[in-house]
Each structure stands twice: as structure tokens, then as C-alpha cells.
């Protein structure tokens, strides 16, 4: 049963309860870079939740052996938006066979699109990608002699984020490389679900180390239930 923080509206839920937030056809952000920072417990629960299908997923990549690859293998992902997918031959094969749609973005553009999505800015110009196939069909303008491409910012229905610790109010800190896209995604979704290793009392976390404050967090899942496991 979900428990609401006595300080904030953040809920502490199981992986199964978190998975049931995701609905058919939604746009879902998933943190991770390679095998680091992937919310494996929630992704495993999603595999058992039939409503989590026909999804548009925002993720840096789909790493082999992860819960995100499992969702892909189950045919739950219709489209994926990210920066590189050639590291997983299964995904490349599915794209060539028309079983999944891929939208590539330069990695810096992907990060900036997430950041500005969370800031409420709908689009931005960037010189990255100008003059390449990634700019085809997009508006281009010249600023100070440099062609720049108009890119749309990214927002989603749900963000699934892997972090290290949370306090009882819902403030979140990350561990080393697992931090990457998580803080950006946490601000850019209507509902943010954060998977952590442990929850500590308010005041234990160093305020200077808190990257994602509770105002951006809706649900927290503590690893250790039957779905726990996988990347750090």
C-alpha cells in the first residue's frame, strides 16, 4: 500500500504500484547510460503490467540485458527517442524490419531538450546537427554566421529515474555515473517515479548534495522487493 510522506505529497510505493501508473500509448522517460542508472525494479514490474504497451520511450539507449530491453522484446515499445542504439543489434534489426520506430538525437541536444522541457521552454536553436541528416525537415536559421537547427524540447507523461538515496520528504541524491539523465528527466514529466536503494530521515542528506528536490518527485520505490536487481 502506498504511504504518503508526512512532509510532502510524495508517495512511497512498491514497484508494482509504480508500474500501474503507466498506461497504453504514453510517453515514458527512462534514465540510464549503458548499464548505469537504470530503474530495473520498476522496469521489471512494467513487464508484468499489460497496460504498459504501445509506448514512446525516451532513453539514451536500449542496453542488452536490461529491463528496457525486456520491454522491447515483449513488443511494448512503439517508438524510442535517444542518442545511440547500434550497441544493441536486436534494436537495429527491429528498426530495419519496421517493428520499432527510432528518432535519433545528438546526445547534447537530447540532454538540452530534456532540460528545457522541464523548464517549460518548447523549442531551441542549436548548431549541433546542422548540415547533417539529423537536420532534414527541420527549420534552420543562421546566427552569427552559424547555421542552427530548431529542436523541440522533450516532455513525457511519466519519468522512471534511478537514484541512490531519498529522504522521507522525497529529496533525492544520485551515485556517481548513475546520475546522468535522471535529474533532467525528473523535471520534464507529469509524474516522476524515482527508484532508490534506501530512504533516510529528513536531515541526513547533505542539502548541498540534493540534486532533485521533492517538488519534482511524485513516487519513490525502494529496491529490495521481488523485482529488485540489475544495474547500479
Residue pairs with C-beta under 8 A, 6 or more apart in sequence:
2 11
2 12
2 13
2 17
2 219
3 11
3 12
3 13
4 10
4 11
4 12
5 11
5 12
5 168
5 169
5 170
5 214
6 168
7 168
7 169
7 170
7 202
7 214
8 169
8 170
8 214
9 218
10 169
10 170
10 214
10 217
10 218
10 219
10 220
11 218
11 219
11 220
12 199
12 219
12 220
12 221
12 222
13 219
13 220
13 221
14 45
14 221
14 225
15 41
15 42
15 44
15 45
15 195
15 221
15 225
15 227
15 228
16 45
16 48
16 49
16 225
16 227
17 219
18 42
18 45
18 160
18 193
18 195
18 219
18 221
19 42
19 45
19 46
19 48
19 49
19 52
20 49
20 51
21 158
21 191
21 193
21 219
22 28
22 46
22 49
22 51
22 52
22 55
22 157
22 158
23 51
23 52
23 157
24 51
24 52
24 53
24 54
25 54
25 55
25 56
26 55
26 56
26 156
26 157
26 158
27 55
27 56
27 58
27 155
27 156
27 157
27 158
28 55
28 56
28 57
28 58
28 156
28 157
28 158
28 159
28 160
29 57
29 58
29 59
29 114
29 154
29 156
29 158
29 159
29 160
29 161
29 181
29 185
29 188
29 189
30 38
30 39
30 43
30 57
30 58
30 59
30 68
30 159
30 160
30 185
31 37
31 38
31 39
31 59
31 159
31 160
31 161
31 162
31 180
31 181
31 182
31 185
32 38
32 39
32 59
32 60
32 61
32 63
32 66
32 68
32 162
32 180
32 181
32 231
33 60
33 61
33 177
33 180
33 181
34 61
34 63
34 87
35 63
35 65
35 66
35 231
36 177
36 178
36 180
36 231
36 232
37 162
37 174
37 177
37 178
37 179
37 180
37 181
37 182
37 231
37 232
38 63
38 66
38 67
38 68
38 162
38 230
38 231
39 67
39 160
39 161
39 162
39 193
39 194
39 195
39 221
40 66
40 67
40 162
40 195
40 227
40 228
40 229
40 230
40 231
41 195
41 221
41 223
41 225
41 227
41 228
41 229
41 230
42 67
42 160
42 193
42 195
42 221
42 227
43 66
43 67
43 68
43 70
43 71
43 160
44 67
44 70
44 227
44 229
44 230
45 227
46 52
46 67
46 71
46 76
47 67
47 70
47 71
47 74
47 76
52 71
52 76
53 75
53 76
54 76
54 78
55 71
55 76
55 77
55 78
55 79
56 77
56 78
56 79
56 80
56 81
57 68
57 71
57 77
57 79
57 80
57 81
57 82
58 80
58 81
58 82
58 114
58 154
58 156
58 185
59 68
59 80
59 81
59 82
60 82
60 83
60 84
60 107
60 110
60 180
60 181
61 82
61 83
61 84
61 85
61 87
61 88
62 68
62 69
62 72
62 80
62 82
62 85
62 88
62 91
63 69
63 87
63 88
64 87
64 88
64 90
66 230
66 231
67 230
69 88
69 90
71 77
72 80
72 90
72 91
72 94
72 100
73 90
75 99
77 100
78 100
78 101
79 100
79 101
79 102
79 103
80 91
80 100
80 101
80 102
80 103
81 102
81 103
81 105
81 110
81 154
82 102
82 103
82 104
82 105
82 110
83 104
83 105
83 106
83 107
83 110
84 104
84 107
85 91
85 92
85 95
85 102
85 104
86 92
91 100
91 102
94 100
95 101
95 102
104 134
105 113
105 134
105 151
106 128
106 129
106 134
108 126
108 128
109 126
109 128
109 129
109 151
110 154
110 181
111 181
111 184
112 124
112 126
112 151
113 124
113 151
113 152
113 153
113 154
114 153
114 154
114 181
114 184
114 185
114 187
114 188
115 184
115 187
115 188
116 122
116 123
116 124
116 153
117 153
117 154
117 155
117 187
117 188
118 155
118 184
118 186
118 187
118 188
118 216
119 187
121 153
122 152
122 153
123 150
123 151
123 152
123 153
124 150
124 151
124 153
125 141
125 143
125 148
125 149
125 150
125 151
126 148
126 149
126 151
127 146
127 147
127 148
127 149
128 149
129 135
129 149
130 140
130 146
130 147
130 148
130 149
131 147
134 149
135 149
138 149
138 150
138 151
139 149
139 150
140 147
140 148
140 149
140 150
141 147
141 148
141 150
142 148
153 188
154 188
155 188
155 189
155 190
156 185
156 188
156 189
156 190
157 189
157 190
157 191
158 189
158 190
158 191
158 192
158 193
159 185
159 186
159 188
159 189
159 191
159 192
159 193
160 193
160 195
161 172
161 182
161 183
161 185
161 186
161 192
161 193
161 194
161 195
161 212
162 178
162 182
162 194
162 195
162 231
163 172
163 173
163 174
163 175
163 178
163 182
163 194
163 195
163 196
163 212
164 173
164 174
164 175
164 178
164 196
164 197
165 172
165 173
165 196
165 197
165 198
165 199
165 200
165 205
166 172
166 173
166 194
166 196
166 198
166 199
166 200
166 217
166 220
167 199
167 200
167 201
167 202
167 203
167 204
167 205
168 199
168 200
168 201
168 202
169 202
169 214
170 214
170 217
170 220
171 202
171 205
171 210
171 212
171 213
171 214
171 217
172 186
172 194
172 196
172 210
172 211
172 212
172 213
172 214
172 217
172 220
173 205
173 206
173 209
173 210
173 211
174 182
174 183
174 211
174 212
175 232
178 231
178 232
179 211
182 194
182 212
183 211
183 212
185 192
186 192
186 194
186 212
186 216
186 217
187 212
187 216
191 218
191 219
192 216
192 217
192 218
192 219
193 218
193 219
193 220
193 221
194 212
194 217
194 219
194 220
194 221
195 220
195 221
195 222
195 223
196 220
196 221
196 222
196 223
197 222
197 223
198 222
199 220
199 222
